[in-house]
């Protein structure tokens, strides 16, 4: 079994936002008991201007933070191609799980992202994989968290629409689709961009 940690953006100062730090602290507690390999996922968000891209990936920042928490660097693997939750699942499977013939994972994200993460990973990995999920508490206010949950439900509806013809486990369905189909052309609300940019 491998631990997967989903990225949650990079701030405008190229640091980890609070919600990602919460995920990593949650993983540290779990790792202390189980000593599993860890896969950190994420390049950087699609929100960044192509002329002003971060000089570091989400995965590298997460790796550094985990090492600060005391996790040995030889237990941490990076996936640095994905730029959203769907590509998190795609590249985790293609670049790590298939080559290593790994069939079990426990996925760590934030509680408000759990429902969508479960749908995406079960759809991408299929029934041949055993997947478990853990959610970290939201670091935001109750009002802000409820707003994020509402937004996640809206995106989940869109995700289900674009995957309605995708068979479970058929990751090749996504070949040639990332970041160019209409799903990716919809503008994010400014409050979401600010939330990630400020990291809190």
C-alpha positions as CSV (number, residue, x, y, z in Angstrom):
1,X,0.0,0.0,0.0
2,X,1.1,3.5,-0.8
3,X,0.0,6.9,0.7
4,X,-1.1,9.4,-1.9
5,X,-1.2,13.1,-1.0
6,X,-3.1,15.4,-3.3
7,X,-1.8,18.8,-4.1
8,X,-3.8,21.9,-3.2
9,X,-2.0,24.7,-4.8
10,X,1.0,27.0,-4.2
11,X,0.7,30.5,-2.8
12,X,1.8,33.6,-4.7
13,X,4.9,33.4,-2.4
14,X,5.6,29.9,-3.6
15,X,4.8,28.3,-0.2
16,X,2.3,25.6,0.8
17,X,-1.3,26.8,1.6
18,X,-2.6,25.9,5.1
19,X,-5.0,23.3,3.8
20,X,-2.1,21.3,2.3
21,X,-0.1,21.6,5.5
22,X,-3.0,20.1,7.3
23,X,-3.0,17.1,4.9
24,X,0.7,16.6,5.4
25,X,0.4,16.7,9.2
26,X,-2.4,14.1,9.0
27,X,-0.1,11.9,6.8
28,X,2.7,12.3,9.4
29,X,0.5,10.8,12.1
30,X,-0.5,7.9,9.8
31,X,3.0,7.3,8.6
32,X,4.3,7.0,12.2
33,X,2.1,3.9,12.6
34,X,2.4,2.3,9.2
35,X,5.7,3.4,7.6
36,X,4.4,3.3,4.0
37,X,5.8,4.8,0.9
38,X,4.4,8.3,0.1
39,X,3.5,9.7,-3.3
40,X,3.1,13.5,-3.3
41,X,1.2,14.8,-6.3
42,X,1.2,18.0,-8.2
43,X,3.1,20.3,-10.5
44,X,1.3,23.6,-10.1
45,X,-2.2,25.0,-10.6
46,X,-3.7,26.0,-13.9
47,X,-4.4,29.4,-12.4
48,X,-0.8,30.6,-12.9
49,X,0.0,32.8,-15.9
50,X,2.2,31.0,-18.4
51,X,4.6,33.9,-18.3
52,X,4.9,33.8,-14.5
53,X,5.1,30.1,-13.5
54,X,6.4,28.9,-10.2
55,X,10.0,27.9,-10.0
56,X,9.1,24.9,-7.8
57,X,6.4,22.2,-7.9
58,X,3.7,21.4,-5.3
59,X,5.2,18.0,-5.0
60,X,8.7,19.3,-4.2
61,X,7.3,21.7,-1.6
62,X,5.3,18.9,0.0
63,X,8.3,16.6,0.0
64,X,10.4,19.3,1.8
65,X,7.6,19.8,4.4
66,X,7.3,16.1,5.1
67,X,11.1,15.9,5.6
68,X,10.8,18.8,8.1
69,X,8.2,16.7,9.9
70,X,10.7,13.9,10.2
71,X,9.7,11.5,7.4
72,X,12.7,9.9,5.7
73,X,13.2,11.3,2.1
74,X,13.7,7.8,0.8
75,X,10.1,7.0,1.6
76,X,8.8,10.0,-0.5
77,X,8.1,9.8,-4.2
78,X,7.0,12.7,-6.4
79,X,4.6,13.0,-9.3
80,X,5.2,16.4,-10.9
81,X,3.0,16.4,-14.1
82,X,-0.5,16.9,-12.7
83,X,-2.2,20.3,-12.5
84,X,-5.7,19.3,-11.1
85,X,-7.4,16.5,-9.2
86,X,-8.2,14.5,-12.3
87,X,-4.6,14.5,-13.6
88,X,-3.5,13.8,-10.0
89,X,-5.2,10.4,-10.3
90,X,-4.1,9.8,-13.9
91,X,-0.4,10.4,-13.4
92,X,-0.3,8.7,-10.0
93,X,-1.6,5.6,-11.7
94,X,0.4,5.9,-14.9
95,X,3.8,6.9,-13.4
96,X,3.7,5.1,-10.1
97,X,1.1,2.4,-9.6
98,X,1.3,0.7,-12.9
99,X,5.2,0.6,-13.1
100,X,5.5,-0.6,-9.5
101,X,2.5,-3.0,-9.8
102,X,1.1,-1.5,-6.7
103,X,-2.6,-2.3,-6.1
104,X,-3.5,-0.5,-2.9
105,X,-3.6,3.1,-1.9
106,X,-4.8,5.4,0.9
107,X,-5.5,8.9,-0.5
108,X,-5.2,12.0,1.7
109,X,-6.9,15.2,0.9
110,X,-9.1,17.8,2.7
111,X,-12.6,16.8,4.1
112,X,-14.3,19.2,1.7
113,X,-12.6,17.6,-1.3
114,X,-13.2,14.0,-0.2
115,X,-16.4,13.3,-2.2
116,X,-14.9,14.5,-5.5
117,X,-11.6,12.8,-4.8
118,X,-13.3,9.4,-4.2
119,X,-15.3,9.7,-7.5
120,X,-12.2,10.7,-9.5
121,X,-9.8,8.0,-8.1
122,X,-12.3,5.2,-8.3
123,X,-13.2,6.1,-11.8
124,X,-9.5,6.4,-12.9
125,X,-8.1,3.4,-11.1
126,X,-11.1,1.0,-11.4
127,X,-12.1,-2.0,-9.4
128,X,-8.7,-3.8,-9.6
129,X,-7.3,-1.4,-7.1
130,X,-8.1,-1.2,-3.4
131,X,-8.5,2.5,-2.4
132,X,-9.1,4.1,1.0
133,X,-9.5,7.8,1.7
134,X,-8.7,10.2,4.6
135,X,-9.8,13.8,5.0
136,X,-8.0,16.5,6.9
137,X,-10.0,19.2,8.7
138,X,-10.5,22.4,6.9
139,X,-8.3,25.3,8.3
140,X,-10.9,27.8,7.1
141,X,-13.8,29.4,8.9
142,X,-17.2,27.6,8.9
143,X,-18.6,30.0,6.4
144,X,-15.7,29.7,4.0
145,X,-15.6,25.9,4.3
146,X,-19.3,25.7,3.5
147,X,-18.6,27.9,0.4
148,X,-15.8,25.6,-0.7
149,X,-18.0,22.5,-0.2
150,X,-20.7,24.0,-2.4
151,X,-18.1,24.8,-5.0
152,X,-16.7,21.2,-4.9
153,X,-20.2,19.8,-5.4
154,X,-20.6,22.0,-8.5
155,X,-17.3,20.8,-9.9
156,X,-18.2,17.2,-9.2
157,X,-21.3,17.5,-11.3
158,X,-19.2,18.8,-14.2
159,X,-16.7,16.0,-13.6
160,X,-19.4,13.4,-13.8
161,X,-20.7,14.9,-17.1
162,X,-17.3,14.7,-18.8
163,X,-16.7,11.1,-17.6
164,X,-20.1,9.7,-18.3
165,X,-18.7,7.7,-21.2
166,X,-15.6,6.6,-19.4
167,X,-15.4,3.0,-18.2
168,X,-14.1,2.5,-14.7
169,X,-10.3,2.1,-14.8
170,X,-9.9,3.3,-18.4
171,X,-7.3,6.0,-17.8
172,X,-6.5,6.1,-21.5
173,X,-9.9,7.9,-21.9
174,X,-8.0,11.0,-20.8
175,X,-5.3,10.9,-23.5
176,X,-5.1,14.2,-25.3
177,X,-7.8,15.8,-23.1
178,X,-5.9,17.4,-20.2
179,X,-6.1,21.2,-20.0
180,X,-7.6,21.7,-23.5
181,X,-11.2,20.5,-23.4
182,X,-14.0,22.9,-22.5
183,X,-14.0,21.6,-18.9
184,X,-10.7,23.4,-18.4
185,X,-11.7,26.6,-20.1
186,X,-14.2,27.7,-17.5
187,X,-12.9,30.6,-15.4
188,X,-12.5,29.9,-11.6
189,X,-14.2,32.3,-9.2
190,X,-11.8,35.1,-8.0
191,X,-12.4,34.1,-4.4
192,X,-11.0,30.6,-5.1
193,X,-7.9,32.1,-6.7
194,X,-7.4,34.5,-3.8
195,X,-7.8,31.6,-1.3
196,X,-4.9,29.6,-2.9
197,X,-2.8,32.7,-3.6
198,X,-2.9,33.8,0.1
199,X,-2.7,30.2,1.4
200,X,-5.3,30.8,4.1
